[in-house]
Amino acid sequence: MSGAFLAGLVAGYGVAIPVGAIAILILGLSARTSFRVGAAAALAVATADGLYAAVAALGGASLAGIIAPVAGPLRVVAAVVLLGLAAHGLRRTWAAHRSKATPTARAGRGLGTPGRAYAALLGLTLLNPATVLYFVALVLGRPDTTDAGLLPAALFVAGVFLASASWQLLIAGGGTVVGRALSSPRGRLVTGLVSSALIAALAVLALLPG
């Protein structure tokens, strides 16, 4: 049981740590309005990550019997997909670092309340197809998070949500000081490298026996 929760934590941090436009938006909302608004935006991002993790976990559970005969090859495919995501993230991180480009995001006036911030950030995060691909590949690579029933799947989703929420709330609560550190070229380089390393580690785990 604890293994599924820990897998969720690692997966959640792997998808949450990169600092991009969404993180910049959360920082801007928190700085220009209040921590309540920034926290609502942060929890919206965590909610989207949790929803995608739940879809992947429940889908993996329902397909467990069907994919059992080809579980071995699917582990390899999942590992390749995860390694591809890690390489893509690393390439984007390095390219942005070399070009000194800073991700931008506009915080509209309509996001000045917690409810509006939550709804807007939830929609924006759900529009990212790479997130669901990440979790589907991870669940297919580690079917032990779902094949024992709904409880391990729920623990996996809870781990994803808590990891994502803790990181996004850290960004929201850090204010302008932490915000400048994380959104600087060096900060984005470090967070991008850490995220790629986590995803690559998950790819290696996908090749290990369940």
Salt bridges, closest charged atoms under 4 A:
ASP144 OD1 - ARG142 NE 3.49
